[in-house]
Amino acid sequence: MRKLQDMTMTEGRSIDGRRARGDASRRHVLDAAADLASLEGLDGLSIGRLASAASVSKSGIATLFGSKEQLQLATIVAATERFTATVIEPARVQPRGIRRLTALLDSVVAYSQDRVFPGGCFFSASAADFHAKAGPVRDALADQLESWLGYLAASAGFAVKQGELPGLDDPEQLAFELQGTFEWMNLMAVIRESDVHYARARRAYRDRLVSLGGDPAIAELVLTPGAALRG
């Protein structure tokens, strides 16, 4: 009986070990896929190209994902997790309202400037690839973009409820404007390889919050990278 128990425990550890290795391999491949897609486009992401970039066999990637579309969908999920970890989670140290909204704007500029994805914003690049191509991949990208826009709008809405943005009557419109500034900033900064566009975006964010009645001392924090996250 003891021998059988020992065998079962050994088999369990073996299975757990294989699962851990499989999870690590999957994370490695998806990290490489997200980086590659930000540079070369999600539509061009193929099992063969990724195998070369990640130094993994084609058969190994095919076993993990099965098809190009499943690989693309899994890459979107991985990219979302990286975006959440680098933009949204750090901002949550600030209380809901204008402080969190300002922290989100601070961190999203840094997200592009620090090249969390080497090609700039993964979602901007991928949306450009799929905006006119109906299907599950476009739907997944649209869902993530709308989720981010909704989070910005909700954060602005809390600021309104707390009397911190008295001039704002449409949080969704503000979120649309803020994201529009981000898209132009990210596009031009990547094309021109210049930081001037990041500074302009920070100024635009500051000025918009102040124009809506936001506390200038809080809005000013967005001008200095990291200040709104600490302040």
Secondary structure, DSSP 8 states (H G I E B T S, - for coil): -HHHHHHHHHHHHHHHHHHHHHHHHHHHHHHHHHHHHHHH-STT--HHHHHHHHT--HHHHHHHHSSHHHHHHHHHHHHHHHHIIIIIHHHTTS-TTHHHHHHHHHHHHHHHHTTSSTTS-HHHHHHHHHTT--SHHHHHHHHHHHHHHHHHHHHHHHHHHTTS-TT-S-HHHHHHHHHHHHHHHHHHHHHHT-THHHHHHHHHHHHHHHHTT--HHHHGGGGSTTHHHH-
